[in-house]
Amino acid sequence: MNPSGLSGDQRGGSVDVVKDRNGIDQVLLRSSGGFSARVSLYGGQVRSWMTDRGEELLFTSSKAVFKPPKAVRGGIQIGFPQFGNRGTLEQHGFARNKLWVIEKNPPPFMIRTDSDGKTFIDLLLKPSDEDLKVWPHSFELRLRVCLGANGNLSLIPRVRNMNCKPFSFSFAFHTYFSISDIGEVRIEGLETRDYFDNLCQRERFTDQGNSLTFESEVDRVYLDTSSKVAILDHGKKRTFIIQKEGLPDVVVWNPWERKTKAMADFGDDEYKRTLCVDGALIEKPISLKPGQEWTGRLDILLLYSS
């Protein structure tokens, strides 16, 4: 079924709605270039991003739980209104395990959307009565997911304060990239940046290396980073370029062997095949006055090397 009433130009691509195994709607985006992305209304989560060759670019655990209220281990999860477990809310907030809706007539975007020639969908989350009990702030969280003809994936979140008083929030796109092997990848673009190390009681360090490679568990929040970060996968001869606006921080996470074995929804050896690199807003939460809106943007580009 093609959802009617969607705004914007979907030239050359298609938007279809299908049901998952639990009867929850998923939006399937197809670009004119043969790429595809699948977005679940449960959590507003991008579950799949595939190339024109049928190659999956996002990781999902073979032991992932697909039945609510559990968040699916993989894809791109939405961390809102907090990321981590420092507050009174559940870890990474509640947006990732709530049911979103398709918004057919969203308010105009005030930043560039590059929608021409792209296939996209607009999703909306509003707080339920249950949400207001644990986080007593009325909000509207919008998410536009765009798929370019060349396969580039863009996510544009918007948070509006519908309260009569200010509130503050954190945000993250918790992204599980599919990789060849954790020993075959490196991250560039975080050199000389300060980071909080969650494995050392959030002690602050400065990255001294030329690039970030992996030999053990990593759980860091890099602060005030540049707008572009690259993940180079030598095994698959490809590079993910992460470009971001309004998301100054970058989370880098791999649980390694010991912690993975303690997770019921993570295969024992699967830490070797995934790396989380998140565009995030953590160190300095955003404060919104009544009626104010925050907008961010995450673009993920795919490049192949010979």
N, C-alpha and C positions, 0 to 999 in steps of 0.2 A: 504494500500500500504506500502510495506517495502522499505525505502529509500536505494537505492543501493550505493555502494562505501564507506560506513561508515568504518572507521578504527577501529581496536581494536577487542577484543574478546567479543562476545555477547552470549557465551555458556549458554544454559539453560534458557535464557530469550528471549524476542522479542521486536522489535521496529516497531511501525506502525505509519503512519501519517493519521490523520482524519481531517475533516473540522468542525469548530465551526459554530454557528448560523449565523455568518457574513461572512462565507466562508474563514476564516483565518485558516491556518494549525496549528494543535496541534499534538505534538509527544506523543504517548502513550508508556511508558516503562512498561514492565512486567518482573518480576524476576522469577527465577525458584522456589522460595519459595512462590509464589502466591501474592506478593506485587505488587503495581502498582504506577506509577506517571505519571501525565499529564502535559506537558510543552507547553505553547502557544508561537508561534513565535511572537505574539504581546507582546512586552515588555520582551521577554525571561523569562516569568513569570511561575513559577511552580504553576499551578492552583489546583492540587489535589495530595495527597499522601495518599494511602490507604493500610491498612493491609491485610493480607491473610484472615481475617475475614470479610472484606468489610467495615471496620471502617475508616471513614475519619479523618485524623490527622491534616489537615489544615482548617482554618475557611474561609468561604466566606460569605459575607453579603447577606441576602435575598433581599436586595435592591440594590445590586451592579449593576453598569451600564456596560454592556458587549459590548457596541458599541464605537469604537474609535471616538475621541481621548482621551476619559476618561480612566484612569487606573482602572483596576478592583479592588474593595475593598476586599482584601483577598489574600490568597496564599502567595507566596514569591516574592515580588517586588524587582527589581534592582534599587538601588539609585546610579546614576552616571550621570554627573561628580561632582555632589554635593549632599549632603543629608541635608535636612532642607530647610529653605528659607532665608539664610543669604546672598546669593550672588545675582547676577542679573538674574540668570536663574529661571525657574519655580521651585516650591517646589519639592525637591528630584531629580532634574535633569530631563533629557529627555529620558534616556534609557528605562524607564518603559512604555513609550507610543510610541515607535518606532517599526517598523517591522524588525525583525531579519531574518537571513537565516540559513539553515542547512549547516554546513561546512563539506564536505565529506573528505577532506584531510588536517586537521589542521597541523601546524608545530609541531614538537616533543615537548612533555612536558618535562620540565627540573626538575620537582619534581615528587615524587611518585604519581601515579594515581590509584594504586590498581585496575586496569581495569580487571584483570583476573577474570573470573566468574561473572563480573558485566555487567549489561545492561546500556548502556549510549548513550548520544547524544551530539554532539558538535554544538554550535550555534555561530554565528558571527554577530557583529554590526559594521558598518562603518558610519561615519557622512554623512548626506545628505547636499546638498547646503543650505537648510534651517537651519540645525544644525550649519553649519560653520558661518552663519551670527550672531548667538547668542553666539556661543562659538568657536572662530576661531582657532581651533586646530584639525589637522588631527590625527586620532587614529584608532586602531583596538581593539575592545573589544570582547574577546572570553569567552564562558561559556561552561564548560563541566558539565552535570548533570548525575550523576551515581546513580543507584539503585542496592543495594546489594541483594544477595539471601535471607539474613536475614532481609531485609527491610530497612537497613540503607540508608540514603539519603546523597549524597555528591555533593557539588557544588564547582567548581574550576574556578574562574575568572582569566583572564589574560588581561592586558591593555598594549598595545605597542604604543609608540610615533612614529608616522609617519611624524612628523613635521621636519622642519629644525631649530626649536628652542624649548627650554624646555617648559613644561607645568606642572601644578599641578592639582590634583583632589582629591575628597573624594569619598567614596564608602560605601554602606551598603546593606545587605540582609534584607529587611524589611519583617519579617516573622510573619504571623498571625497564632498562634497556636490555635487549637481547644481544649477547656478546659471544664470541667464539670460546674464550677462556679468560678468566680473571687475570692470569699471568701474561696475557697477550695484549692488554689494553693499557693506555695511559691517558691522563687528562692534562690538557694544556690550557692556560689562561688563568690559573689560580696562583701563579708564582708571586711571591712576596706578600701575599694577602694574609691577614690575621684570620685565625679560626678558633672556635670553641671546640674542644675535644670532649665529646660525651663519654669517652672511655676513661677520662681523667678528671671527673667531677667538673666538667665544663671549664677546665683551665684554658687560658688563652695562650696561643702560640702563634708564631709567624712561619709561614711556609718558606723553606729555604731552598727547595729543589728546583730544577729546571722544568720538571713535569712530575705529575703524581702517578706512581705505579703502586702495585698491590702485592703484598706478601703476607698480610694478616688482616684481622678485622679492622674496619675503618668506620667511624661514625663521627663525622665532623660537620660543623656549620661554618662555612667560609663567609666572611663579612665584607660588605661594601665592595663587591667584586665588579669586574668589568662587565660590559654588556654582552660579551661573547666568550663562550667556553667551548672547547672541542674535546670530544672523546674519540681517540684514535684506536681502532681495532685492527691490529696487524694480522690476526688470524683470518678475519673475513675481508680484509683489504677494503675497509670502509671507514668513514668518519662521520660522526654526528656533530653538527654545528648547532649549539644552543645559543640563541639570541633572545634577550629579554629586556623588558621595560617595566619599571615599577616593582621589580623583584630583585632587590640589591644583593640578596644572599644566595648562596649555593650550598645545598646539603649533599654530601657524598657519603654513601652507606653501602657496605657489604658485610654481612654477618659472619662470614667465614664458617669453618666447619663446626666448631663446638656449639655456637649459638644456633646454627641452622638445625642441628639435630634435636634441639629443644623446642623447635617450632613444629606444631602438628600439621600446619598447612604449607610446609616447605620441604621439598625433597632433600635428603641428606647431602647429596653432591651438587645440588642446583645452585649453590652460591658461586660455583665456577662459571656459570652461564648467564649471570645477570649482574648488573651494576646500576645502582640508583644514583642519579645526578639530578637534583631538583632545583628549579628556579623557585626562590622562596622569599618571604618577607617575615623575618623572625626576630632579629636583634632589636629593631625599633618598630614595634607594632604601630599600625595606622590608627589614628583617632579621627572619627568622623562626627561632625556636628549634625543636628537634625537636618535632613534633606540633602546632605552632602553625599558625593559619590567618589569612590576610588576605582581606577581602572589600571589593569596590568596587561602584560602581553608576553607570551612565550612562543617563539618560532623554533622549530626543529628542522634542520636541513640535512639531507643525506648526500654524501659524496662518496664515490668509489675511486679507488686507486688501482693502478696496474700491478 
